[in-house]
Amino acid sequence: MNLGHRLPSFRTIFILSILLRVSLILYSEWHDKHSVVKYTDVDYRVFSDAAYFLLHPGPSNYAQGPLIRVIPEFRVSVGDPYTRETYCYTPLLASLLAPNIWLPAFGKCLFTACDIINGVLIYRLLLSNVLNEQGTKIKAEDKSPEQKKGSNRELKAQATFYSALHLLNPLVFSISTRGSSESVLSSLAMLTLYAALCSRWDAAAILLGLSTHWKIYPVIYGVACLGVIGGAERAQGWKGYMRALVNAKTLRFTMLSAGTFFVLGGACFAIWGYPFLYESYLYHVHRLDHRHNFSPYFYLTYLTYPLPGAAARQTDLWSRIVRSPLASFVLQMGLAVGTGLAFGRRMRDLPFAW
């Protein structure tokens, strides 16, 4: 695939993606003022309200954690973002969007910036790891200067093409400019992978802990890292493989990652108490998402979702198990852990294992 002479440079794609997103943010502000059907996602309003409640404590809006009971003075200075109904995220998100109170579009700009950072990380990872490992790495001893120049141009063109699939993807830029926070978690996960591929395992562990605090599911990415850290590629037999998974290096990675997760969670619990624990984590255990879920279980959930005012139907134990959110979770978690262990053995396979 000769793309070197047919594609614009990554710099051009980068600038175009910024202009596109800035234009959509400006348009969203105009559209929301002149249309009943809003461009901005309803969750963005939830984020903004949570940030307001966080910064404006009151008699019925204050943090309820153990630390507040020990130091009552904090009650008048720290509000509770969970006063806003349907806010089911870490308090860090509400804290991050505090400027929304004065600049309503701040959060969209932040999410868009993370979106663009993800595109840059994709480009850099493709150049430094993925495409090089697929046989496009330039070998100085086998190529003339002209051949090396052409190969380098082709490599950059391929990286530009693949990163443009993200940066110029309508689904991607519409989600971030509408005010979805998913790009923040994507940035944390991408930075974790980037640190891992650079063998900066302490940084990767801390970023993984932060990602898992933000939303619990990125914990699955840590499984693939263990085999790479412990050198599973060189392991002989299942005993050697187990030693590769459990050793000083992998324990350090695990402890750093888990420590980051528990320190952040402990700090949030100390300030905001059980509402933080329930809304950020426990609620999602029994949550039934019947509207926007890409799992094959979506349709079953949709068909069996209880209607308002309808009498509860009696079902047998097996039906309740199959319809439970935990059923799909166990299957997906088993698949994620299994593939992580199977393919997370070599550094060059880490992007695929993720």
N, C-alpha and C positions, 0 to 999 in steps of 0.2 A: 504494500500500500504506500505509494509515493505521494506523501502529503506536503512535502517540504515547500513546493512552489505554488500550492493551491490554497493554503490556509493563511489567514492573517496571523500575526504574532500573538503570543500570550499577552503581551502588554496591551495590544489592541482589544483583545477579548476582555481583559481585566477592566479597562476603562469603560468599555461598552456595558459591561455588567453593572458597574457602579452607576452610570448614567441611567440605565434602565430602572434600577431599583429606586434611585432618588426620585425619578419621574413618577413612579407608581406610589411612593409615599406621599408626594405632593398631591397626586390625583386622589388618593384615598381620603385626604383631609377635605378636599373639595366635594367629592362624591358623598361623603357621610353627612355633609351639611345640606345637600340638595336632594337626597333620595331617602325614601322610607326603607328600602332594602340597602343595608350598609355593606360597604366593602370590607370594613374592619371586622375581624373575627370577634365573636361575643366573648371568648376567653380573654381577649386583650382588655376588655372592660373589667373583667374579674380581676386581672393582674393589677390594673390601675386602682381599683377600689381597695384591694388588699394592701397596696402600698400606702394609700390614704389612711386606712385604719391603723396601720403600723406606726405612722408618724403622728397620729392624732388620738392618743389614749383618752378614755373618758370613764365615767362611772360604770358603764356596761361594756366597755371595750378596753381591756388591759391584759397584759401577759399573765398567764396563770401557772407558770412553772414554779418549782421549788425555790429557785433563786429569788423570785419575787416575794415569796413568803419570808425568806430570811432577811432580805433587804427591801422593805416596803416602799422605800423612796423610788425604786425603779418602776413602781406601778403607775406613777404619774408621768413617766418619760418613755415607756415602751408600750405600744398598743399591740393588739392581737390581730394579725392578718386573717385569722380563721373566723373572725366576726363576719367576714364576707362569705355568704353561702356559696357553695360549689368551688371554693378555693381549696384545692387538694394538692398542693405543691410545697416544696421546701420554703421556709421563710426567707432564705437567701434570694429567691427570685423576687419577692416583694421588696426586699431591701435594695436589690439591684435596680429596680424600676422606680425608686423613690422620686427621681427627677420628673417622672410622668405628671406629678402634681402641678409642676410649673411649665413643663414642656410636654404636652400630650403625645407628641410623636417620638419622644426619646426612645421608648422601648422598641418601636419599629426600626429606628436607626441602629440600635444595638443588635437586634436580631439579624438585620441585614448585614451589618459588619461581620458578625459571626458566619453568616452565609458566605460572604466573600472570602473570609479567612479559610473556610473549608475548601473553597476552590483553589486557593493558593497552596494549601497543604496537599491536596490531591495532585497538583502539578509537580510539586517538589518530591512527593513520594514516588510518583511515576518515573521521574528522571533519575532519582538516586537509588531506587530499589526495584520496583516492579518491572519496568521495561528493560532495565539492565540485566535482570535475572532471567529474562526470556530470550536472551541471546543477542540483544542489540547493543551490548556493551562494546565499546570501541577498543580494539586491541592494537596498540601502537606498532607492535612488531609485525603485524599482518597487513597493514594498510598504508598506502601512500598518504602524504599530507592532504591531497585532494579528496581521496576516499574518506579519510577521517573527518574532513570538513562536511562532506555530504552526509555521512552517517550521523554526525552530530546534529545537523539540520533536520534530518528525518526523525531522529529521536525526539527533538524538541517539538516537531510538528505533531507527532503522535501524542505526546503529553498534552499539548495544547488542545488537540481534538477531544481527548477524553475528559479533560477538565472543563472544556466548554459545554460538554453534555450536562455538567452540573451548573455552571455559572449561567448558562442561557436556557436552562430548563424552565418552562413556564410553571410547572408544578412547584418547583423549588422556590423560585423568586416570588410567586404569588403567596405561598404559605408564609414566608418571612415578612413580606410587606403588609400582609393582613394582620400581623401581630401574633403569630405563633412562636412560642419559645423553643421549639424543637431544635432550632439551629444552634442554640447555646449548648445543649447536650451533645449535638453532633460535633461541635468544636472540641469539647472536652474529650470525647472518644477519639477523634482524629489526632489530637495532641498526644493522647496516651499511646496510640499506635506509632506516631512519629518518634516519640521518646524511646519506645521499645525497639524500633528498627535502628535507632542510633545507639543502642545498648546502654541507654541511660535508665537503668531499671528502677532506681530509687525515685526518679521523677515520674516514671511511668506508673509506679505503684501509688504514689500520692495522687496523681491525676485520676487513676482508676478509682481510688477511694472517694474522690470528689465527685466523679461521674456517678458512682453508685449511690452517693448521698442525694444527688440531684434527682435521679430516678433509679430504681433498684435493679433494673434489668441489665445494665452494662457489666454486672458482676460476671456474666457468662464469658466476657472477653478475657478475663484473667485466667481461665482454664487453659487456653491455648498458649499463654505466656509461660506457664510452669514448665512444660516440656522443653521449650527453647532455652529458658534460663538454666535448667539442669542438664542440658546436653543430651536429650533423649535420642537425638539422631545417632549417637555413638553407642547407645545402650544395647547390650546383648541379653536377650531373653527377658522374661517378664520380671525377674528379680532386678535385673539391671535397669529396666524401665521404671520400676517402683523407686529405686534409689535415685533415678534422675528426677522423679517428681517430688520426692521428699528428701531434701538436703538443706544445708545451711543457706544456700542462695535462694532457694524457693521459699523457705521459711521466712527469710528476711523480706522478700517481696510480699508474701502473704501478710506478715505482721504490719508492714508499713501501710499496705492498702487497707487492711481491716482497721488498723489504728486510726487512719485518717477518717474512715467512715464513722467509727464510733466516737471519735473526738468531736466531729461536726454534729453528729446526731445527739451526743450527750450535751453539748453546748446549747443546741436548739431546745432540747427537752428541758434543760435547766431553766430556760427563759420562758418557753411557751407551754411546757407541760404536755399532758395527755392529748390535747387537741392537735399538736404537732405530730405526735406518734400515730394517731388514728388517721388524720387526713392525709399525711404524706405516705404512709405505708399500709396500715391495717385496712383502710377503706378499699384499697385496690385488690385485696385478697378476695373479697366477695363482690366486687363491682361487676355488673353485667352491662357491657358496652354493646348495645344493639343497633348503633347507628354508624359508627366509623371504626370498623375493626377488620383488618385484612386476614384474620385467621379463618380457616375453613369452618371453625366453630361458630362463626358469626351468624350463619343462617339458622342453625339450631337455636342459638340464643334469641334470635329475632322472633322465631316461631313460638317459643315458649315464654317470651317475656310477659310478665303479669300486667294486664291492662288495669288502668285506674278504675276502681269501683267494682271490678270483677271478683267473683267469689274464688277463693283459693282452691285449686284442683288437687285432689289427693293422688299422689303418685307413689309408685313403689321405690324401694331403696336404690335399685339399679338405675332407674330413670333419673333420680335425684343426683346420683354420682355422675352420670354422663353429662347432665346439664350444668353441673357445678363448674364455675370458672377454674377451679383447681384441676379439673380433669384435663383441660387444654394446656394449663400451665405445666403440669407434670410431663406431658408428652413433648411440649416444646423445649422445656428445660433439659429433658433427657437427650433430645436430639442435639441441642446446642452443646451440652457437656461432652457427648459422645464424639461429635465432629471435632470439637476443640482438642480432645485427647488424641484423636486419630491423626489429625493433620498438623497439630501444633508441635512439631518436632524440629523443624529447621527454620532458621530466621527468614529465609526467602519465602517460606510458605505461610508466614504469619498473616499477611493481608488476606490470603484466601481463607485461612482458618477463622478469621474474624467475620 
